[in-house]
């Protein structure tokens, strides 16, 4: 289920250049990513109200279709949809008809028959959300909540929002992404978003066994040494060791990984004094990061969680708006014939 930036752009955007699906950062330009960030910024204050609701998706039905376990992503998507006034259905795949042998296509057809307007999809197989976007009835929006090792675009965008809030810009920034790059769909989306938004330098830092084979083609600088990788960095993004995706012995031990690549107060000192520390979660304390850093003054990890709701509200509202604009244009064209 491989995809290209060109095909991503074609399937994700309607004829007017608006989002119809949000599947990947690939194929999206700087203006559109900035529009997502600006829209998310406008939703930040909704979470500060006593009544945390806006009517943008009133009367719409959003289905959370999670084929992989999730806490943060699923709950923030659910909150985002409810704050947009949508009706939300959380489908438990482990007890659904899919687990009894029903095909994914048949499951989708049945959900569409219930007048669903949007599917939020997390799947272990790379490209699954693209397949669904190509299969569903026109007018149903698909949001990728993480697929295999391929992409996690809403996580990348909430990270971009967090960076912009704290740094005010992307130009001139040096960003170090540290840890299990090989298995991280988050890292791939982060790299694409950072380079599209104008970051000066993106570094990936980790042992060769945890770096992708195509690392040199990603437009990043590769570091196997933590100290050189962090030197003068403005942003440090730590990643979780994804043992559930590893095949074979890629690490001598978690203790050895922490010694070389865990973020400690001492190692953080190589970054700029005002560097921010990020982590998409869940955090393995004492493996990727020490508690003194995770809970310290440079950590913006909880800000990331808060921003996740606003970014997901932005993406869902923009995709639904793009679907409606395309549907209306098609209806007007048909009426004029």
N, C-alpha and C positions, 0 to 999 in steps of 0.2 A: 504493500500500500504506500509506496513512495510517492512523494509529491515534489513539485518544484515551485520556486517563488512566483513564476509566471502563472502556473495553474492555481496556486493559492490565491493570487490576486483576482483571477477570473471568477473563481467560485465564491469568494468572500464578499465581493462588491457588486452592487446593482449597477445598471447602466449609468447612473448619475454619480458614481464614485462613493456611494454610501455603503456602510456595512449592511450585509444581509445575513451573514454568518460571521462568527469569530473563531477561526480554527487555528491560526498561526500568525506569528509576527511577520513571517516571510511574505513578501509581496506587498506589504503595506508601507506607505511612504511616511516621511517625517510629519507632514501636515496632519495626516489622519491619526497618527499616534499622539500628536499634540492635542488634537481635538478630543481624544479619549481622556487624556489627562485633565484638560480644561473642564470637560463635562463632569468627571469624577470630583474635581475641586468644588464644583457647584453643588454636589451632593453631600459634601462633608458636613455642612451645617444641618442637614436633615437629621443626622444622628444625634445632634445636640438639642433637638426640639423635644418638648414633652410628648407630642404626638408625632412619631417618626414615620410619616406617610406622605407620599405624593401620588397623584392619580394616573401616572403615565402608562401603566399597564393594567388599569382597571378593566375587568371583564376578560382578561387574557389568562390562559392556563399555561403554567410552566411546569415541565416534568423534569425532575432530577433523576437522571438515568446513570447510576453509578455502578459499574461493573468491578470496581476496586474499592477497598475500604478507604474512608476519608472522614476526618472530623472537621478540621478547619475549613477546607474548601467547600464541602457540602453544606455546612452550617452557614457560612457566609453567603453562599449562593441563595440559600433558602431565605435568609434575612433580607438580602438584597431584593429578591423578588417580592417579598411581602411588603417591604417599604415602598416598592413601586405599585402596590395595591393589586398584585396578581394573585390568582388562585394557584397554589403550589401542591404538586403531587410528588412525594418521595417514593420512588419505586425500589423496593428491596429485592435485588436481583437473586439473592440466595433463596428466596421463597416465591419468586415469580415463575411464570410459565416458561421462561427461558431456561431455568434450571431443570425443567421437566422435559426438555428436548425441543421446545418451540424455537424456531429460527429467529434471529435478530430482525429480519425483514418482517416476519409475521407479527412480532411484538410491536414493532413500530407502526405497522398498519392498524393494529388494534388501538394503539394510543392515539393515532391520528383520528380514528373514528370517534374518539371521545372529544374531538374538537380541541386538541392540544395546539398551542401556538409556538411553543419553544421547547427544545430539548437541551438540557445541560448534560453533557456526556463525559464520563471518565471511563477509560478502557485500558486494559493492559496491552492491547495490540496497537502499535503505531499505525496511524492512518485511519483508525476506526471512525472518528468523527467526520473525516472527509468522505468516507464511504456512505455514512448516514446522510450527510448533506447532499450527496448526489442521488440518494435514493428516496428521500422524503418528498411529499407533495409540495409544490411551490407555495411559498407563503409561510412555511414553518421554519423558524430560525434555529440554527444549531450553534451551541457555544461549547468549545472544547475546554473541559475541566482537567485535562491531562491525558495524554495518550502515549503509552509505552515509554520509549526513550525519546520520542519525537518532539513534543512541544507541551508547554503549559503557559499559554499566552496571557491569561488573566493574572497569574502569579508574577510574571515578568512586568506587567503594567502596574501592578500595585507596588512593586519594587521601584519602578521608575518614578511613580508618584512620590514615594517616600524620599528618594534621592533628591527630586526637584524641590520638595518642601524644605529639606535641610541644607541643600547646596545652592538652590536658586537657579541652577543651570546644568547643562551637560557639557557644554564646550569647555575644554581645558581640563576635564576631570580624568584622573587615573583610577581605574576600578580593578580590583583584584578579586577574582572568583576562585575560592580555595576548596579543594577536597575531591570528592568523587564526581568528576566531570563526566566520565564515561557513561554513567548510568543516569545522568541528571537531565531530564527534559526541561527542568527549570533553567539550568545553565544555558542550554542552547537558545531558549527564548530570550534570556537576559542578554546574551551576547548580541543577538540580532537587534534587539531593541536599543541597547546602548550605542551600537555603531550607527544605527539609523538616526538616532536623536543627536548624534554629534559628539559623543565622548572622545576625548583625545587618545586614550590608550586603554585597551581592555586586556587584562592578563588572566591566564588560567594557571593555577598553581596546584601541583600535586605530583604524586609518583607516576612514572610512565605507565604503570599497569592500570591507572585510573584516568588516563587521558585518552580521548577518542583518536582513532587512527587518522581521521581527517582534520585533526586540530590545526594544522598549518594552513588549511584552506578556509578557516573560519574568520580570518582577519584579526587574530589575537596574538599576543606574545606569550610564549610558553616558558614557565619557570618550574624547575623541580626543587628549588630551594626556597623555603618559606621566607627567609629574610630578604633575599633579592626580590621575591615576588611582592612583598609588602612595602618595600622601600618607597617612601614618598607617596603612597597611595592615599587618595581622598576617600575612597569607599572600599570596605572589606566585606565581601559576601561569603559567608561560610555555608557549606552544603552538608547534608546528612549522608553518612555512609549507607548506601542502599543495598544491604546484604541480600535482600529478597530478589534482587535482579542480578546478583553476581553469579558467575559460573566459574568454578575452580577457585584456587587459592590465590587471590590477587593481593592479599596483604599478609605480612608475617604475623601480625597480631594487632588488636585495637590499641594496646599499650604502645607499641612501636609507632603506629600511625599518629597517636596523640603526641608522642615525643617529637616527631618530625613536623607534623602538619596541624596539630591542634592549636587553636588560637589562645594564647596566654597573654597576661599583662605584659610580660617581657617581649614577646614577639610583636604585639601590637605597637610597641614603642618604635618600631621601624617605619610605621606609617606616619602620615602627617599628624600633628597634635590634635587637629580638629577632625580627624577621620571618623566616619560613622561605621558602626558594625551592624551587619544584617544577617539574617538566617531565615529561610523560608519555613522552617519547622517541619516535623517535630525535631526538637533539639536533643541530641545525645550528649549530655554534660559529661565532661571528662573524656570524651572521645573526639569531638570536633571543636569544642570550646569549653573553657573553664567558666565556672559560675561567676567569678569576679568580673569577667568580661561580658558575659550574657546579661548580667544584671547591672552592669556598670554605667557610668554617665555617657559613654559613647555608643551604647547600644540603642538601636531604634527598632528592635524586634517587635515590640508590642504595637508600635506605630504601624508596622507593616500589616498586622492583623486588622487594625481599625480601618486602614486604607483599603483592605480587601473588599469590604462591603461597598464602599463608594465606587471603586473601579468596576466591580461586578454590576452595580446599578447602572453605571455609564454604558458598559458594553451591552447589557440586555436592552436598555431603552433605545440605544442607537441601532442595534440590529433589528428590533421590532419596527422602528421608524423607517429603516431602509426597506424592509419587507413591505410595509404598507404603501410606501411611495412607489415601489415597483408595481404592486398590485393595482394601485389607482391609475397609474400610467397605462397599464395594459387594458384596464376597463375603459378608459377614455379612448384609446386607440380602437378597441372593438366597437364602441358606440359610434365612432365617426365613420365606420365602414358602411 
